[in-house]
Amino acid sequence: MYGDDVSFCARDGARLLGASTASPTPATPAAGVPPIPPPAPAAPRAPATPPFSGGPKTVDFSKLAGQTLDDRYLVSKKIGEGGMSFVYLAQDTRTGEKVAIKILSPALIKDLNAMARLRREAELGGRLAHPNVCHIIRLGETSAGLVYIVMPFVQGELLCDRTIRLGHLPLDVTAGFVRDMCAGLQRAHELGIIHRDLKPENIMVVARPDGTERAVVMDFGLAKERQVSPEVQKLTATGIVLGTPEFMSPEQLRGKTLDPRTDVYSLAVMTFEMLTGKLPFPGRSQQEIMIARLKGEPIPLRTMRPELGYPAAVEKVLAKALAREAEQRYASVAEFGDAFVRAASGQGDGPGDSGGGMLGKLFGR
């Protein structure tokens, strides 16, 4: 045993745990043991380089209209905002194209996991370009510390607004949107990108030149960790969940490792809501809904809205995609999309019907 004033072991010179950081007083060596000088202090470790400087220093990132970012992007007006970003319409002065610029909040910039996902998506931006994906063109930082994302400007109606406005969507329209979302998500999954936060607020319905519409998946890299309420914390190991609770898969809720099948589940919840205007799990609170997802079964589609006369095959497809265990779901969004479109058009009998060449026609394979 050593006294509190001893910093190093007299025999091997090792620093003692709990030793004072003050200059040590040399210990008296034992008889016959030559004194061992204390080790030279280790060179100070260089601090880890942060991915960005930590956020804006003097600029109010909520009021950027009329400014030019990095001598390139002329900001015209704010078109949206949320807890993690402000969205502006801007013009790329080099190309003349309209772009959407998201100015990230300081809280998101400090989230190393979120920033790592954004960096990865930005690096794959060109390969992720797809008619059904709003991809990142550029991830940058201004001299004032504003971290921003440049994306194609996508003009349309949010899927959540469309569903609320109409109450529910027709089966053929829903099938078209599911086909589009699956095509875009499949491309992302092939590049190793899982969305993690699929919800109607992240889907834009966009008009094509011929008057038809397509669904575009937004905000891949912005899925963020969210601290939840104390009662919901009891349902998770860490108290942290990824994504939006109403559309999360059971494995997300449990904090498990995720693969593309978590997006299959979230997309199935969205599809159920498009067809019924309701979520497939009952509950009077968020906690009850999350418990039902962990322990119960979803309400069958035709039980929720029997008056709409949906085919049994459509109900079977959704039941398989909403399986509590990921192993029981479709292995990919491409398989789910193929099965759903076939069931909706009366060409298949639901899960297990591969549909021959339909998968290739839908997803360009």
C-alpha positions as a Markdown table, in Angstrom:
| # | Residue | x | y | z |
|---|---|---|---|---|
| 1 | Met | 0.0 | 0.0 | 0.0 |
| 2 | Tyr | 1.2 | 3.5 | -0.8 |
| 3 | Gly | 0.3 | 6.8 | 0.8 |
| 4 | Asp | -1.8 | 9.4 | -1.0 |
| 5 | Asp | 1.2 | 11.4 | -1.7 |
| 6 | Val | 2.9 | 8.7 | -3.8 |
| 7 | Ser | 2.5 | 8.9 | -7.5 |
| 8 | Phe | 4.7 | 6.1 | -8.9 |
| 9 | Cys | 5.5 | 2.5 | -7.9 |
| 10 | Ala | 8.9 | 2.3 | -6.3 |
| 11 | Arg | 9.7 | -1.0 | -8.1 |
| 12 | Asp | 8.5 | -0.5 | -11.7 |
| 13 | Gly | 7.9 | 3.2 | -12.0 |
| 14 | Ala | 4.2 | 2.8 | -13.1 |
| 15 | Arg | 1.9 | 5.6 | -12.3 |
| 16 | Leu | -0.5 | 4.7 | -9.4 |
| 17 | Leu | -4.2 | 5.0 | -10.0 |
| 18 | Gly | -5.8 | 7.9 | -8.2 |
| 19 | Ala | -2.4 | 9.6 | -7.9 |
| 20 | Ser | -2.3 | 13.4 | -7.6 |
| 21 | Thr | -1.5 | 15.3 | -10.8 |
| 22 | Ala | 0.8 | 17.5 | -8.8 |
| 23 | Ser | 4.5 | 17.1 | -9.1 |
| 24 | Pro | 5.3 | 13.8 | -7.4 |
| 25 | Thr | 7.6 | 13.5 | -4.4 |
| 26 | Pro | 10.1 | 10.7 | -5.1 |
| 27 | Ala | 9.5 | 7.6 | -3.0 |
| 28 | Thr | 12.3 | 6.2 | -0.9 |
| 29 | Pro | 13.5 | 3.0 | -2.5 |
| 30 | Ala | 13.6 | -0.2 | -0.6 |
| 31 | Ala | 16.9 | -1.3 | 0.8 |
| 32 | Gly | 19.2 | -2.8 | -1.9 |
| 33 | Val | 16.8 | -1.7 | -4.7 |
| 34 | Pro | 18.3 | 1.0 | -6.9 |
| 35 | Pro | 15.9 | 3.9 | -7.4 |
| 36 | Ile | 13.9 | 3.9 | -10.6 |
| 37 | Pro | 13.3 | 7.2 | -12.1 |
| 38 | Pro | 9.7 | 8.0 | -12.9 |
| 39 | Pro | 8.8 | 7.6 | -16.6 |
| 40 | Ala | 9.0 | 10.5 | -18.9 |
| 41 | Pro | 5.6 | 12.1 | -19.3 |
| 42 | Ala | 3.8 | 10.9 | -22.5 |
| 43 | Ala | 3.5 | 13.3 | -25.3 |
| 44 | Pro | 0.0 | 14.9 | -25.3 |
| 45 | Arg | -2.4 | 13.2 | -27.6 |
| 46 | Ala | -3.6 | 15.4 | -30.4 |
| 47 | Pro | -7.4 | 16.0 | -30.2 |
| 48 | Ala | -9.6 | 14.2 | -32.7 |
| 49 | Thr | -10.4 | 16.4 | -35.7 |
| 50 | Pro | -14.1 | 17.1 | -35.7 |
| 51 | Pro | -15.9 | 16.6 | -39.0 |
| 52 | Phe | -17.0 | 20.2 | -38.9 |
| 53 | Ser | -16.2 | 23.3 | -36.9 |
| 54 | Gly | -19.3 | 22.9 | -34.7 |
| 55 | Gly | -21.9 | 25.2 | -36.1 |
| 56 | Pro | -22.5 | 28.9 | -36.9 |
| 57 | Lys | -20.6 | 31.4 | -34.9 |
| 58 | Thr | -22.3 | 34.7 | -35.7 |
| 59 | Val | -24.7 | 34.1 | -38.6 |
| 60 | Asp | -28.4 | 33.4 | -37.9 |
| 61 | Phe | -29.0 | 30.3 | -40.1 |
| 62 | Ser | -32.8 | 30.9 | -40.0 |
| 63 | Lys | -32.5 | 34.2 | -41.9 |
| 64 | Leu | -30.4 | 33.7 | -45.0 |
| 65 | Ala | -32.7 | 34.9 | -47.8 |
| 66 | Gly | -30.7 | 37.2 | -50.2 |
| 67 | Gln | -27.3 | 35.9 | -49.2 |
| 68 | Thr | -24.9 | 33.9 | -51.3 |
| 69 | Leu | -23.3 | 30.9 | -49.8 |
| 70 | Asp | -19.7 | 30.1 | -50.7 |
| 71 | Asp | -19.9 | 32.6 | -53.6 |
| 72 | Arg | -22.0 | 30.1 | -55.5 |
| 73 | Tyr | -25.5 | 29.6 | -54.1 |
| 74 | Leu | -27.8 | 32.6 | -54.2 |
| 75 | Val | -30.5 | 32.0 | -51.5 |
| 76 | Ser | -34.0 | 33.3 | -52.5 |
| 77 | Lys | -36.4 | 32.3 | -49.8 |
| 78 | Lys | -37.0 | 29.8 | -46.9 |
| 79 | Ile | -39.3 | 27.0 | -48.0 |
| 80 | Gly | -39.3 | 24.8 | -44.9 |
| 81 | Glu | -37.9 | 24.1 | -41.5 |
| 82 | Gly | -37.8 | 21.4 | -38.9 |
| 83 | Gly | -36.0 | 20.4 | -35.7 |
| 84 | Met | -32.8 | 19.7 | -37.5 |
| 85 | Ser | -32.6 | 22.1 | -40.4 |
| 86 | Phe | -33.9 | 25.1 | -42.3 |
| 87 | Val | -34.6 | 24.6 | -46.0 |
| 88 | Tyr | -34.0 | 27.3 | -48.6 |
| 89 | Leu | -34.7 | 27.6 | -52.3 |
| 90 | Ala | -31.5 | 28.8 | -54.0 |
| 91 | Gln | -29.9 | 29.1 | -57.5 |
| 92 | Asp | -26.6 | 27.6 | -58.4 |
| 93 | Thr | -24.9 | 30.6 | -60.0 |
| 94 | Arg | -22.5 | 28.4 | -61.9 |
| 95 | Thr | -25.2 | 26.2 | -63.6 |
| 96 | Gly | -28.3 | 28.3 | -63.3 |
| 97 | Glu | -30.2 | 25.4 | -61.8 |
| 98 | Lys | -32.6 | 25.7 | -58.8 |
| 99 | Val | -31.5 | 23.7 | -55.8 |
| 100 | Ala | -32.7 | 23.1 | -52.3 |
| 101 | Ile | -30.2 | 23.9 | -49.5 |
| 102 | Lys | -30.6 | 22.6 | -46.0 |
| 103 | Ile | -28.8 | 24.5 | -43.3 |
| 104 | Leu | -28.1 | 22.0 | -40.5 |
| 105 | Ser | -28.7 | 22.9 | -36.9 |
| 106 | Pro | -25.7 | 23.0 | -34.5 |
| 107 | Ala | -27.2 | 20.0 | -32.6 |
| 108 | Leu | -27.2 | 17.9 | -35.7 |
| 109 | Ile | -23.6 | 18.9 | -36.6 |
| 110 | Lys | -22.5 | 17.6 | -33.2 |
| 111 | Asp | -24.1 | 14.2 | -33.8 |
| 112 | Leu | -21.2 | 12.3 | -35.1 |
| 113 | Asn | -23.3 | 9.3 | -36.3 |
| 114 | Ala | -25.7 | 11.6 | -38.3 |
| 115 | Met | -22.8 | 13.5 | -39.8 |
| 116 | Ala | -21.0 | 10.2 | -40.8 |
| 117 | Arg | -24.2 | 9.1 | -42.6 |
| 118 | Leu | -24.4 | 12.4 | -44.4 |
| 119 | Arg | -20.8 | 12.2 | -45.4 |
| 120 | Arg | -21.3 | 8.7 | -46.8 |
| 121 | Glu | -24.4 | 9.7 | -48.7 |
| 122 | Ala | -22.6 | 12.8 | -50.1 |
| 123 | Glu | -19.7 | 10.6 | -51.3 |
| 124 | Leu | -22.2 | 8.3 | -53.0 |
| 125 | Gly | -24.3 | 11.2 | -54.3 |
| 126 | Gly | -23.7 | 10.7 | -58.0 |
| 127 | Arg | -24.4 | 6.9 | -57.8 |
| 128 | Leu | -27.5 | 7.5 | -55.7 |
| 129 | Ala | -29.0 | 9.8 | -58.3 |
| 130 | His | -32.3 | 8.2 | -59.2 |
| 131 | Pro | -35.8 | 9.5 | -60.3 |
| 132 | Asn | -37.3 | 8.4 | -57.0 |
| 133 | Val | -34.5 | 9.7 | -54.7 |
| 134 | Cys | -33.6 | 13.2 | -53.7 |
| 135 | His | -29.9 | 12.8 | -53.4 |
| 136 | Ile | -27.2 | 15.0 | -51.9 |
| 137 | Ile | -25.2 | 17.0 | -54.5 |
| 138 | Arg | -22.8 | 18.6 | -52.0 |
| 139 | Leu | -22.1 | 18.7 | -48.3 |
| 140 | Gly | -20.2 | 21.8 | -47.3 |
| 141 | Glu | -19.4 | 24.4 | -44.7 |
| 142 | Thr | -19.1 | 28.1 | -45.0 |
| 143 | Ser | -16.4 | 30.3 | -43.5 |
| 144 | Ala | -19.0 | 31.4 | -40.9 |
| 145 | Gly | -19.4 | 27.8 | -39.7 |
| 146 | Leu | -22.8 | 27.0 | -41.5 |
| 147 | Val | -22.9 | 23.4 | -42.5 |
| 148 | Tyr | -25.2 | 22.9 | -45.5 |
| 149 | Ile | -26.5 | 20.2 | -47.9 |
| 150 | Val | -27.3 | 21.0 | -51.5 |
| 151 | Met | -29.9 | 18.8 | -53.2 |
| 152 | Pro | -32.0 | 19.0 | -56.3 |
| 153 | Phe | -35.1 | 21.2 | -55.9 |
| 154 | Val | -38.1 | 18.9 | -55.8 |
| 155 | Gln | -41.5 | 20.6 | -56.1 |
| 156 | Gly | -44.6 | 18.8 | -55.2 |
| 157 | Glu | -46.9 | 17.7 | -52.3 |
| 158 | Leu | -45.8 | 15.8 | -49.3 |
| 159 | Leu | -47.4 | 12.3 | -49.1 |
| 160 | Cys | -48.6 | 13.0 | -45.6 |
| 161 | Asp | -50.5 | 16.1 | -46.8 |
| 162 | Arg | -52.0 | 14.1 | -49.7 |
| 163 | Thr | -53.3 | 11.3 | -47.4 |
| 164 | Ile | -54.7 | 13.7 | -44.9 |
| 165 | Arg | -56.4 | 15.8 | -47.6 |
| 166 | Leu | -58.1 | 12.7 | -49.2 |
| 167 | Gly | -58.5 | 10.5 | -46.2 |
| 168 | His | -57.0 | 7.6 | -48.0 |
| 169 | Leu | -55.5 | 6.9 | -51.4 |
| 170 | Pro | -57.0 | 4.6 | -54.1 |
| 171 | Leu | -55.3 | 1.2 | -54.5 |
| 172 | Asp | -53.9 | 1.8 | -57.9 |
| 173 | Val | -52.4 | 5.2 | -56.9 |
| 174 | Thr | -50.9 | 3.6 | -53.8 |
| 175 | Ala | -49.4 | 0.8 | -55.8 |
| 176 | Gly | -47.8 | 3.3 | -58.1 |
| 177 | Phe | -46.2 | 5.2 | -55.2 |
| 178 | Val | -45.1 | 2.0 | -53.6 |
| 179 | Arg | -43.4 | 0.9 | -56.8 |
| 180 | Asp | -41.6 | 4.3 | -57.0 |
| 181 | Met | -40.5 | 4.3 | -53.4 |
| 182 | Cys | -39.2 | 0.7 | -53.6 |
| 183 | Ala | -37.3 | 1.5 | -56.8 |
| 184 | Gly | -35.5 | 4.4 | -55.1 |
| 185 | Leu | -34.9 | 2.5 | -51.8 |
| 186 | Gln | -33.6 | -0.5 | -53.6 |
| 187 | Arg | -31.0 | 1.7 | -55.3 |
| 188 | Ala | -29.9 | 3.1 | -51.9 |
| 189 | His | -29.8 | -0.4 | -50.3 |
| 190 | Glu | -27.6 | -1.6 | -53.1 |
| 191 | Leu | -25.1 | 1.1 | -52.1 |
| 192 | Gly | -25.3 | 0.2 | -48.5 |
| 193 | Ile | -27.6 | 3.1 | -47.4 |
| 194 | Ile | -30.6 | 2.3 | -45.1 |
| 195 | His | -33.0 | 5.2 | -44.8 |
| 196 | Arg | -34.0 | 4.5 | -41.1 |
| 197 | Asp | -36.7 | 7.2 | -41.0 |
| 198 | Leu | -39.2 | 6.4 | -43.7 |
| 199 | Lys | -42.4 | 8.3 | -43.1 |
| 200 | Pro | -45.0 | 10.2 | -45.2 |
| 201 | Glu | -43.3 | 13.5 | -44.3 |
| 202 | Asn | -40.2 | 12.3 | -46.1 |
| 203 | Ile | -41.9 | 11.4 | -49.4 |
| 204 | Met | -42.7 | 14.0 | -52.0 |
| 205 | Val | -45.3 | 13.5 | -54.7 |
| 206 | Val | -44.0 | 15.1 | -57.9 |
| 207 | Ala | -45.8 | 15.7 | -61.2 |
| 208 | Arg | -44.2 | 14.4 | -64.4 |
| 209 | Pro | -44.3 | 16.3 | -67.7 |
| 210 | Asp | -47.0 | 14.0 | -69.0 |
| 211 | Gly | -49.3 | 14.7 | -66.0 |
| 212 | Thr | -48.7 | 11.5 | -64.1 |
| 213 | Glu | -47.1 | 11.5 | -60.7 |
| 214 | Arg | -44.1 | 9.9 | -59.0 |
| 215 | Ala | -43.0 | 9.5 | -55.4 |
| 216 | Val | -39.6 | 10.7 | -54.4 |
| 217 | Val | -37.8 | 9.6 | -51.2 |
| 218 | Met | -36.2 | 12.4 | -49.3 |
| 219 | Asp | -33.8 | 12.9 | -46.4 |
| 220 | Phe | -31.8 | 9.7 | -46.4 |
| 221 | Gly | -28.9 | 11.0 | -44.3 |
| 222 | Leu | -31.0 | 13.0 | -41.9 |
| 223 | Ala | -32.5 | 10.1 | -39.9 |
| 224 | Lys | -31.5 | 11.2 | -36.4 |
| 225 | Glu | -31.3 | 9.8 | -32.9 |
| 226 | Arg | -34.2 | 11.1 | -30.8 |
| 227 | Gln | -34.5 | 11.1 | -27.0 |
| 228 | Val | -37.9 | 9.8 | -26.1 |
| 229 | Ser | -40.2 | 10.2 | -23.1 |
| 230 | Pro | -39.5 | 8.4 | -19.8 |
| 231 | Glu | -42.4 | 5.9 | -20.3 |
| 232 | Val | -41.1 | 4.9 | -23.8 |
| 233 | Gln | -37.5 | 4.6 | -22.5 |
| 234 | Lys | -38.7 | 1.5 | -20.6 |
| 235 | Leu | -39.2 | -0.2 | -24.0 |
| 236 | Thr | -35.6 | 0.3 | -25.1 |
| 237 | Ala | -32.2 | -0.7 | -23.7 |
| 238 | Thr | -30.6 | 2.7 | -24.1 |
| 239 | Gly | -33.4 | 5.2 | -24.1 |
| 240 | Ile | -32.5 | 6.2 | -27.6 |
| 241 | Val | -34.5 | 5.3 | -30.7 |
| 242 | Leu | -33.8 | 5.9 | -34.4 |
| 243 | Gly | -36.4 | 7.3 | -36.7 |
| 244 | Thr | -40.0 | 8.3 | -36.1 |
| 245 | Pro | -41.8 | 6.1 | -33.6 |
| 246 | Glu | -45.0 | 5.6 | -35.5 |
| 247 | Phe | -43.2 | 4.0 | -38.4 |
| 248 | Met | -40.3 | 2.3 | -36.7 |
| 249 | Ser | -39.7 | -1.5 | -37.0 |
| 250 | Pro | -39.6 | -3.6 | -33.8 |
| 251 | Glu | -35.8 | -4.1 | -34.2 |
| 252 | Gln | -35.4 | -0.3 | -34.4 |
| 253 | Leu | -37.5 | 0.0 | -31.2 |
| 254 | Arg | -35.3 | -2.5 | -29.5 |
| 255 | Gly | -32.1 | -0.8 | -30.6 |
| 256 | Lys | -30.9 | -3.8 | -32.7 |
| 257 | Thr | -28.6 | -3.8 | -35.7 |
| 258 | Leu | -30.6 | -2.8 | -38.8 |
| 259 | Asp | -30.6 | -4.0 | -42.4 |
| 260 | Pro | -32.8 | -3.2 | -45.4 |
| 261 | Arg | -35.8 | -5.1 | -43.9 |
| 262 | Thr | -36.3 | -2.3 | -41.4 |
| 263 | Asp | -37.2 | -0.1 | -44.4 |
| 264 | Val | -39.5 | -2.8 | -45.7 |
| 265 | Tyr | -41.4 | -2.7 | -42.4 |
| 266 | Ser | -41.6 | 1.1 | -42.3 |
| 267 | Leu | -42.8 | 1.2 | -45.9 |
| 268 | Ala | -45.5 | -1.3 | -45.2 |
| 269 | Val | -46.8 | 0.8 | -42.3 |
| 270 | Met | -46.9 | 3.8 | -44.7 |
| 271 | Thr | -48.7 | 1.7 | -47.3 |
| 272 | Phe | -51.3 | 0.6 | -44.8 |
| 273 | Glu | -51.8 | 4.3 | -43.8 |
| 274 | Met | -52.2 | 5.3 | -47.5 |
| 275 | Leu | -54.9 | 2.7 | -48.0 |
| 276 | Thr | -56.8 | 3.3 | -44.7 |
| 277 | Gly | -55.8 | 6.7 | -43.3 |
| 278 | Lys | -54.9 | 4.9 | -40.1 |
| 279 | Leu | -52.0 | 3.1 | -38.6 |
| 280 | Pro | -52.1 | -0.8 | -38.3 |
| 281 | Phe | -51.5 | -0.9 | -34.5 |
| 282 | Pro | -54.0 | 0.3 | -32.0 |
| 283 | Gly | -53.2 | 2.4 | -28.9 |
| 284 | Arg | -54.3 | 5.5 | -27.1 |
| 285 | Ser | -50.8 | 6.7 | -26.6 |
| 286 | Gln | -47.4 | 6.4 | -28.4 |
| 287 | Gln | -46.3 | 4.0 | -25.7 |
| 288 | Glu | -49.3 | 1.7 | -26.2 |
| 289 | Ile | -48.7 | 1.7 | -30.0 |
| 290 | Met | -45.1 | 0.8 | -29.5 |
| 291 | Ile | -45.9 | -2.0 | -27.1 |
| 292 | Ala | -48.5 | -3.3 | -29.6 |
| 293 | Arg | -45.8 | -3.4 | -32.3 |
| 294 | Leu | -43.4 | -5.3 | -30.0 |
| 295 | Lys | -45.9 | -7.9 | -28.7 |
| 296 | Gly | -49.1 | -7.8 | -30.8 |
| 297 | Glu | -50.2 | -8.3 | -34.4 |
| 298 | Pro | -51.2 | -5.5 | -36.8 |
| 299 | Ile | -54.9 | -5.1 | -37.5 |
| 300 | Pro | -55.7 | -6.8 | -40.9 |
| 301 | Leu | -56.2 | -4.3 | -43.7 |
| 302 | Arg | -59.7 | -5.4 | -44.5 |
| 303 | Thr | -60.7 | -5.4 | -40.9 |
| 304 | Met | -59.6 | -1.8 | -40.6 |
| 305 | Arg | -61.6 | -0.6 | -43.7 |
| 306 | Pro | -64.0 | -3.4 | -44.8 |
| 307 | Glu | -66.0 | -1.0 | -46.8 |
| 308 | Leu | -63.2 | -0.4 | -49.2 |
| 309 | Gly | -63.2 | -3.9 | -50.6 |
| 310 | Tyr | -59.4 | -4.5 | -50.8 |
| 311 | Pro | -58.3 | -7.9 | -52.3 |
| 312 | Ala | -57.2 | -10.6 | -49.9 |
| 313 | Ala | -53.9 | -10.8 | -51.7 |
| 314 | Val | -53.1 | -7.2 | -50.8 |
| 315 | Glu | -53.9 | -7.9 | -47.1 |
| 316 | Lys | -51.5 | -10.9 | -47.2 |
| 317 | Val | -48.7 | -8.9 | -48.7 |
| 318 | Leu | -48.9 | -6.3 | -46.0 |
| 319 | Ala | -49.2 | -8.9 | -43.2 |
| 320 | Lys | -45.9 | -10.5 | -44.4 |
| 321 | Ala | -44.2 | -7.1 | -44.7 |
| 322 | Leu | -45.3 | -6.2 | -41.2 |
| 323 | Ala | -44.1 | -9.4 | -39.5 |
| 324 | Arg | -42.6 | -8.7 | -36.1 |
| 325 | Glu | -39.4 | -10.7 | -36.9 |
| 326 | Ala | -37.3 | -9.4 | -39.8 |
| 327 | Glu | -36.6 | -12.9 | -41.0 |
| 328 | Gln | -40.3 | -13.4 | -41.8 |
| 329 | Arg | -40.6 | -10.3 | -44.0 |
| 330 | Tyr | -39.7 | -9.8 | -47.6 |
| 331 | Ala | -35.9 | -9.9 | -48.0 |
| 332 | Ser | -35.8 | -6.6 | -49.9 |
| 333 | Val | -37.9 | -3.7 | -50.8 |
| 334 | Ala | -37.8 | -4.9 | -54.4 |
| 335 | Glu | -39.5 | -8.1 | -53.5 |
| 336 | Phe | -42.1 | -6.2 | -51.4 |
| 337 | Gly | -42.8 | -3.8 | -54.2 |
| 338 | Asp | -43.2 | -6.6 | -56.7 |
| 339 | Ala | -45.6 | -8.6 | -54.5 |
| 340 | Phe | -47.7 | -5.5 | -53.7 |
| 341 | Val | -48.0 | -4.3 | -57.2 |
| 342 | Arg | -49.0 | -7.8 | -58.4 |
| 343 | Ala | -51.5 | -8.2 | -55.6 |
| 344 | Ala | -53.0 | -4.8 | -56.2 |
| 345 | Ser | -53.4 | -5.5 | -60.0 |
| 346 | Gly | -54.9 | -9.0 | -59.4 |
| 347 | Gln | -51.9 | -10.8 | -61.0 |
| 348 | Gly | -50.7 | -12.6 | -57.9 |
| 349 | Asp | -51.9 | -14.4 | -54.8 |
| 350 | Gly | -49.8 | -12.5 | -52.3 |
| 351 | Pro | -46.7 | -13.8 | -50.5 |
| 352 | Gly | -44.9 | -16.6 | -52.2 |
| 353 | Asp | -45.9 | -15.6 | -55.7 |
| 354 | Ser | -42.7 | -14.4 | -57.3 |
| 355 | Gly | -44.4 | -13.1 | -60.4 |
| 356 | Gly | -41.9 | -14.2 | -63.0 |
| 357 | Gly | -40.4 | -11.3 | -64.9 |
| 358 | Met | -42.5 | -8.6 | -63.2 |
| 359 | Leu | -39.7 | -7.8 | -60.7 |
| 360 | Gly | -37.3 | -7.1 | -63.5 |
| 361 | Lys | -39.8 | -4.8 | -65.2 |
| 362 | Leu | -40.4 | -2.8 | -62.0 |
| 363 | Phe | -36.9 | -2.4 | -60.9 |
| 364 | Gly | -34.8 | -2.4 | -64.1 |
| 365 | Arg | -33.3 | -5.8 | -63.6 |
